[in-house]
Amino acid sequence: MQFDDDADLDTSEVRDTRGSRIPGGRATVGGGIAGVIALILGLLFGVGPDQLGLSSGDSGTTATASSEAQVEQSCRTGRDANTKDDCRTVAVVNSVQDYWRQEFQRRDATYGSARTVLFTDRVGTACGSATSAVGPFYCPGDRQVYLDLGFFDELRTKFGSSGGPFAEAYVVAHEYGHHVQNQMGTLARSQDGRTGENSNAVKVELQADCYAGVWANHATTTPDESTGRPLITELTRADIRDGLDAAASVGDDRIQERFQGRVTPESWTHGSAAQRQQWFTTGLTSGDLEACDTFR
């Protein structure tokens, strides 16, 4: 995956709170290895921790951005995105939101931007406090995506993904898929408390995978506001393979087999490896939002 060296990055779309102190005390989302596994099986990666009943009493707290200038100062152009991991995240966020702004406009609608919050270890959100163990997630309460960049190392070492820049981009695009669902009114369909391979929770997650694929289809043709040229100049077949591999690695069946030693479809919340790959591919090949009706 390559970015236009001359494109300007919009760092206002990413808030860097790494190294900040989180007010409100210690987060209470799980504890010990059992708690970590419960979080992994329940949330990775999806919508805020409140949906698991894991919010702490300080759910109204937010991270204090003591190091916010780090990204702002070091991530200025596409050239930075081609050489620095955190700048690449900024560029992917910019590309994803450029596409959805233009797609909503084409549909005579208005896309409301969402920031990505970079954090380390734990973070306070409108959906409750969360640790890095939950993986990346979207909080509809404050309309922000939360991401500990250390997760991308775990995607390879803990979950067996091949990794790569586009695997990371797929994760970010999936979370913005939840933001799109929130604006379109479909995200709430996951909050009926049910799990299982045919549940609304799974259908919402698979739709977010499909929306990530739709963005990927348009990533190299969506014009960037600063140059009028696409911010992403190249996606290779190898990039797409990395994205598909990442989708499979976080399938419920793969995660359950790895951490439980058995597969229990009745407790699925995100869908199987095959389903996640299928719906990402559906979005990628069609490039059409309408093709992502996982509820049909």
C-alpha positions as CSV (number, residue, x, y, z in Angstrom):
1,M,0.0,0.0,0.0
2,Q,1.5,3.3,-1.1
3,F,0.4,6.9,-0.4
4,D,0.9,10.0,-2.5
5,D,4.1,11.6,-1.1
6,D,2.8,15.1,-1.8
7,A,-0.6,14.8,-0.2
8,D,-1.3,16.7,3.1
9,L,-2.5,14.7,6.0
10,D,-5.3,15.9,8.2
11,T,-4.2,15.1,11.7
12,S,-7.3,16.7,13.2
13,E,-9.0,13.4,12.4
14,V,-6.7,11.5,14.9
15,R,-6.3,12.3,18.6
16,D,-3.1,11.0,20.1
17,T,-3.5,10.2,23.8
18,R,-0.6,7.8,24.1
19,G,1.3,8.3,27.4
20,S,-1.7,10.2,28.9
21,R,-3.0,9.6,32.4
22,I,-6.6,8.5,32.3
23,P,-8.8,10.2,35.0
24,G,-11.2,8.3,37.1
25,G,-8.9,5.5,38.3
26,R,-8.3,2.0,37.1
27,A,-10.4,0.5,34.3
28,T,-12.5,-2.4,35.4
29,V,-13.0,-4.3,32.2
30,G,-11.9,-7.9,33.0
31,G,-9.0,-9.1,35.0
32,G,-6.4,-11.9,34.7
33,I,-6.2,-14.2,31.7
34,A,-9.9,-15.3,32.0
35,G,-11.0,-11.7,31.7
36,V,-8.7,-11.0,28.8
37,I,-10.1,-14.1,26.9
38,A,-13.6,-13.1,27.6
39,L,-12.9,-9.6,26.2
40,I,-11.2,-11.1,23.1
41,L,-14.1,-13.4,22.4
42,G,-16.7,-10.8,23.1
43,L,-15.5,-7.6,21.5
44,L,-12.6,-8.0,19.1
45,F,-13.0,-5.9,17.2
46,G,-16.4,-4.1,17.2
47,V,-18.5,-1.7,19.2
48,G,-17.8,-0.2,22.6
49,P,-17.3,-2.1,25.8
50,D,-20.7,-1.1,27.2
51,Q,-22.3,-3.7,25.0
52,L,-20.5,-6.5,27.0
53,G,-21.7,-5.0,30.3
54,L,-18.0,-4.3,31.1
55,S,-18.2,-0.5,31.6
56,S,-16.7,0.8,34.8
57,G,-18.2,3.3,37.1
58,D,-16.1,6.1,35.5
59,S,-17.7,5.6,32.1
60,G,-18.0,9.4,31.5
61,T,-14.2,9.9,31.6
62,T,-12.2,10.7,28.6
63,A,-8.5,10.5,27.9
64,T,-6.3,13.5,28.5
65,A,-4.3,14.3,25.4
66,S,-0.8,15.2,26.8
67,S,1.0,14.0,23.7
68,E,-1.4,15.0,21.0
69,A,1.2,17.1,19.3
70,Q,3.3,14.0,18.5
71,V,1.1,13.0,15.5
72,E,0.4,16.6,14.5
73,Q,4.1,17.4,14.3
74,S,5.4,14.2,12.6
75,C,2.6,13.3,10.3
76,R,2.3,16.0,7.7
77,T,2.4,14.4,4.3
78,G,1.8,11.1,2.5
79,R,5.6,10.7,2.5
80,D,5.4,10.4,6.3
81,A,2.7,7.8,5.9
82,N,4.9,5.7,3.7
83,T,7.6,5.6,6.4
84,K,5.9,5.9,9.9
85,D,3.3,3.5,11.3
86,D,1.3,6.1,13.2
87,C,1.3,8.4,10.2
88,R,0.0,5.5,8.1
89,T,-2.9,5.2,10.5
90,V,-3.6,8.9,10.0
91,A,-3.5,8.5,6.2
92,V,-5.9,5.5,6.3
93,V,-8.3,7.4,8.5
94,N,-8.2,10.3,6.0
95,S,-8.7,8.1,3.0
96,V,-11.6,6.2,4.6
97,Q,-13.4,9.4,5.7
98,D,-12.8,11.1,2.3
99,Y,-14.6,8.2,0.6
100,W,-17.6,8.1,3.0
101,R,-18.0,11.9,2.8
102,Q,-18.1,11.7,-0.9
103,E,-20.4,8.7,-0.9
104,F,-22.9,10.3,1.5
105,Q,-22.8,13.5,-0.6
106,R,-23.6,11.4,-3.7
107,R,-26.6,10.1,-1.9
108,D,-27.7,13.7,-0.9
109,A,-26.8,13.0,2.7
110,T,-24.2,14.4,5.1
111,Y,-21.4,12.3,6.6
112,G,-20.4,13.3,10.2
113,S,-16.7,12.8,10.7
114,A,-15.4,10.6,13.5
115,R,-12.0,10.9,15.1
116,T,-9.7,8.0,15.9
117,V,-8.2,8.1,19.4
118,L,-4.8,6.4,19.7
119,F,-4.2,5.2,23.3
120,T,-1.9,2.9,25.3
121,D,-3.0,0.3,27.8
122,R,-6.4,1.7,28.7
123,V,-8.8,4.5,27.8
124,G,-12.0,6.2,29.1
125,T,-14.8,6.6,26.6
126,A,-18.5,7.5,26.6
127,C,-19.1,3.8,26.3
128,G,-17.1,3.1,29.5
129,S,-13.4,2.4,30.3
130,A,-11.6,-0.2,28.3
131,T,-8.2,-1.8,28.2
132,S,-6.2,-2.7,25.2
133,A,-7.4,-6.3,25.6
134,V,-10.7,-5.5,23.9
135,G,-8.9,-4.6,20.6
136,P,-10.0,-1.7,18.4
137,F,-13.6,-0.6,18.9
138,Y,-16.0,2.1,17.9
139,C,-18.0,4.0,20.6
140,P,-21.4,5.3,19.3
141,G,-21.7,7.4,22.5
142,D,-18.9,9.8,21.5
143,R,-18.7,8.8,17.8
144,Q,-15.0,7.9,18.0
145,V,-12.8,5.0,17.0
146,Y,-10.4,3.7,19.7
147,L,-7.1,2.0,18.8
148,D,-4.0,0.9,20.6
149,L,-1.4,0.5,17.8
150,G,0.1,-2.4,19.8
151,F,-2.9,-4.4,18.6
152,F,-1.4,-4.8,15.2
153,D,1.6,-6.7,16.6
154,E,-0.9,-8.9,18.5
155,L,-2.8,-9.5,15.3
156,R,0.3,-11.3,14.0
157,T,1.7,-12.9,17.2
158,K,-1.5,-13.8,19.1
159,F,-4.0,-14.3,16.3
160,G,-1.8,-15.6,13.5
161,S,-2.4,-13.0,10.9
162,S,0.2,-12.4,8.2
163,G,0.1,-8.7,9.2
164,G,1.1,-5.9,6.8
165,P,0.0,-2.3,6.3
166,F,-3.3,-3.2,4.6
167,A,-4.2,-5.7,7.3
168,E,-4.1,-2.6,9.6
169,A,-6.0,-0.5,7.1
170,Y,-8.7,-3.2,7.1
171,V,-9.1,-3.0,10.8
172,V,-9.5,0.8,10.7
173,A,-11.9,0.7,7.8
174,H,-14.0,-1.9,9.7
175,E,-14.4,0.4,12.7
176,Y,-15.4,3.3,10.4
177,G,-18.0,0.8,8.9
178,H,-19.6,0.9,12.4
179,H,-19.6,4.7,12.3
180,V,-21.4,4.5,9.0
181,Q,-23.9,2.1,10.5
182,N,-24.4,4.4,13.4
183,Q,-25.3,7.3,11.0
184,M,-27.6,5.1,8.9
185,G,-29.4,3.7,12.0
186,T,-28.4,0.1,11.6
187,L,-25.9,-0.2,14.4
188,A,-28.6,-0.3,17.1
189,R,-29.8,-3.6,15.6
190,S,-26.8,-5.4,17.3
191,Q,-27.9,-4.3,20.7
192,D,-30.7,-6.9,21.3
193,G,-28.4,-9.0,23.6
194,R,-28.4,-12.1,21.3
195,T,-25.4,-14.0,20.1
196,G,-24.9,-16.8,17.6
197,E,-24.1,-17.3,14.0
198,N,-27.5,-15.9,12.8
199,S,-27.7,-13.1,15.3
200,N,-28.0,-9.4,14.5
201,A,-24.7,-8.9,16.3
202,V,-22.9,-11.0,13.7
203,K,-24.8,-9.4,10.8
204,V,-23.7,-6.0,12.0
205,E,-20.1,-7.0,12.2
206,L,-20.2,-8.7,8.8
207,Q,-21.7,-5.6,7.3
208,A,-18.8,-3.5,8.7
209,D,-16.4,-5.9,7.0
210,C,-18.3,-5.4,3.8
211,Y,-18.2,-1.6,4.2
212,A,-14.4,-2.0,4.6
213,G,-14.3,-3.8,1.3
214,V,-16.4,-1.1,-0.4
215,W,-13.8,1.5,0.8
216,A,-10.9,-0.6,-0.4
217,N,-12.6,-0.8,-3.9
218,H,-12.6,3.0,-4.1
219,A,-9.4,3.7,-2.2
220,T,-7.2,4.3,-5.2
221,T,-9.8,6.5,-7.0
222,T,-11.2,8.7,-4.3
223,P,-9.7,12.2,-4.7
224,D,-7.9,13.7,-1.7
225,E,-9.0,17.2,-0.8
226,S,-5.5,18.6,-0.7
227,T,-4.3,17.5,-4.1
228,G,-7.4,16.3,-6.0
229,R,-5.6,13.0,-6.5
230,P,-6.2,9.8,-4.6
231,L,-4.3,9.7,-1.3
232,I,-3.7,6.0,-1.7
233,T,-1.9,5.4,-5.0
234,E,-1.5,1.6,-5.0
235,L,-3.1,-1.5,-3.5
236,T,-1.5,-4.7,-4.6
237,R,-2.9,-8.2,-4.7
238,A,-0.6,-9.0,-1.8
239,D,-2.2,-6.1,0.2
240,I,-5.6,-7.6,-0.4
241,R,-4.4,-11.0,0.7
242,D,-3.1,-9.5,3.9
243,G,-6.5,-7.9,4.5
244,L,-8.4,-11.2,3.9
245,D,-5.9,-13.0,6.1
246,A,-6.6,-10.4,8.9
247,A,-10.3,-10.9,8.5
248,A,-10.0,-14.6,8.8
249,S,-7.7,-14.4,11.8
250,V,-10.4,-12.6,13.9
251,G,-13.2,-14.9,12.9
252,D,-15.1,-16.3,15.9
253,D,-14.3,-19.9,15.0
254,R,-10.6,-19.2,14.7
255,I,-10.4,-17.3,18.0
256,Q,-12.5,-19.8,19.9
257,E,-10.4,-22.7,18.6
258,R,-7.2,-20.9,19.5
259,F,-8.2,-19.8,23.0
260,Q,-10.9,-22.3,24.0
261,G,-9.9,-25.4,22.1
262,R,-13.4,-25.8,20.7
263,V,-15.9,-23.9,18.5
264,T,-19.3,-22.8,19.9
265,P,-21.3,-21.1,17.1
266,E,-24.1,-20.2,19.6
267,S,-21.8,-17.7,21.2
268,W,-20.5,-16.0,18.1
269,T,-20.6,-12.2,17.9
270,H,-18.6,-11.4,14.8
271,G,-18.9,-14.3,12.4
272,S,-16.7,-17.1,11.2
273,A,-13.4,-16.6,9.3
274,A,-15.1,-17.7,6.1
275,Q,-18.0,-15.3,6.6
276,R,-15.7,-12.3,7.4
277,Q,-13.6,-13.0,4.2
278,Q,-16.8,-13.4,2.2
279,W,-18.3,-10.1,3.1
280,F,-15.1,-8.2,2.8
281,T,-14.8,-9.6,-0.7
282,T,-18.4,-8.7,-1.5
283,G,-17.7,-5.1,-0.7
284,L,-14.4,-5.1,-2.5
285,T,-15.6,-6.6,-5.7
286,S,-18.9,-4.7,-5.9
287,G,-17.8,-1.3,-4.5
288,D,-21.5,-0.9,-3.7
289,L,-23.0,0.0,-0.3
290,E,-26.2,-1.8,-1.4
291,A,-24.4,-5.1,-1.8
292,C,-23.7,-5.1,2.0
293,D,-27.2,-6.0,3.2
294,T,-26.2,-8.8,5.6
295,F,-29.7,-8.7,7.2
296,R,-31.4,-9.8,4.0
